């Protein structure tokens, strides 16, 4: 696990090398173990290394192929590298392909060998999380690829015939090639959803390579291609597998996924909250691992909200080496400003991951498995059942006066939920393409127009994405899964997990996002995945790995007193940043102040999260010296 940088188009190698050196330094936190730079005419690449596989100096990057034709910088983990290595060390019968002679034990060299033999088709053979770049010295061509689910990031900018790319946005800006300007479209997206959806970013002319895509670039050409698309895995017609057979396949795929992710040459463990997803991960780790599993739970003092007892139950069941990391709300609060400084791309939901990652790293762990992705894949969120209900209520849209009734309801029961309901009925449609975009919206369009003025077209990228999902072909449950994976999971959860864990040089692996498991579950008809009980398909597939007490436990989670903090201990931090935001030419100062005052006065339509992401935005703008 590392961070990578590169520049294509700077003719002077010394200039390119110096530029990469500055970019590497900016993201030293991602790779404290080693650093490398290669520069030649028109190309410069660099890497910071966090050693996970092959800790020796042989794993140094940039790494060269045996014939010195290809040079790679790589961030990620290739879980099936040993299988691929076995194939690459041998030539196929009747083939002219020569066996590759490996000189390291690293997965990095396997990617080099695979690209050398199969070119871009190597991507279809990879199982892992990755962002890498390979320079072809013969063709003078750069190949940049990102994994299927977007676990690892790649940011890039192409301007004035210079292509710059990086694992982090801040490192990209450190190149001093890209102007530090806000992207207006990205800003609207951020105000709506507390994130910016790829391929856009918050910075003008900077983009994110989409998951399942690759770039081929040279001095005179630039092309992006898709090699994997979650939308292509539709339910097979006439599938005749019994529910029991489906459960067996899910369990087998999950077991293989966990087993693949246990290969590491450093101390590792697992996050354990005591919920279904993390318990399934720990249970399967214990089943397939020859060593005692180390588990980590972040707990709070208040037993009424604490999940500690459930985590202990799983730890006892599987005899793990269990570590409880106790945090008080005050201790958490004291970490917030450091968490803000660690943010690479602004997000309204990062401090939690920062604090958990720091505590886990301090416990001596370099790699941990997480249950991220279980809710999206196995219908764990309320939005799945809510979408089914709204679909059945579509007939209400045609009733005269229904929008008036919704407006009355909003007055009688003031709050964000009633405001969204009114918005829905104003659209006069309760189908998926209208209901889904509202589900995770933080600020509604009327509020955004007040903040940035009426002049900007408020194009909704989530709505555009939702229109492309064929609900009739996929089924509602699968459609919501695809939408959640493509929006909230990829652009909030995975981005936050990467930027906050890597700020502490901690690698997170996510077995629920093994592409073979994802393809299988997405390709199942909805009838197998109905949320009759919490994540029923996953629970049934895991069988006796999950105790009934875990499956049937009440929904919990310690609720941190954010509202109180913003009004007391964090008030000065908030007001300072909101004042600065009001001075930004994109914003209306009076509207920013009005939103803040409404929050202070307990306006039911302005929760703490609806002002906090503005505070985060301005803090990031100031830290990174972003201008209009």
Secondary structure by P-SEA (a helix, b strand, c coil): ccccccccccccaaaaaaaaaaaaaaacccccccccccccccbbbbbccccccccccccccccccccccccccccccccaaaaaaaaaacccccccccbbbbccccaaaaaaaaaacccccccccccccccbbbbcccccbbbbbbcccccbbbbbbbcccbbbbcccaaaaaacccccccccaaaaaaaaaccccccccccccccccccccbbbbbcccbbbbbbccccccccccccccccaaaaaaaaaaaaaaaaaaaccccccbbbbbcccaaaaaaaaaaaaccccbbbbbbbccccccccaaaaaaaaaaaaccccccccccaaaaaaaaaaaaaaccccccccaaaaaaaaaaaaacccbbbbcccccccccccaaaaaaaaaaaacccccccaaaaaaaaaaaacccaaaaaaaaaaaacccccccccccccccccaaaaaaacccccccccaaaaaaaacccccccaaaaaaaaaaaccccccaaaaaaaaaaaacbbbbbcccaaaaaaaaaacccccccccccaaaaaaaaccccccccccccccccccaaaaaaaccaaaaaaaaaaaaaacccccaaaaaaaaaaaaaccccccaaaaaaaaaaaaaaaaacccc
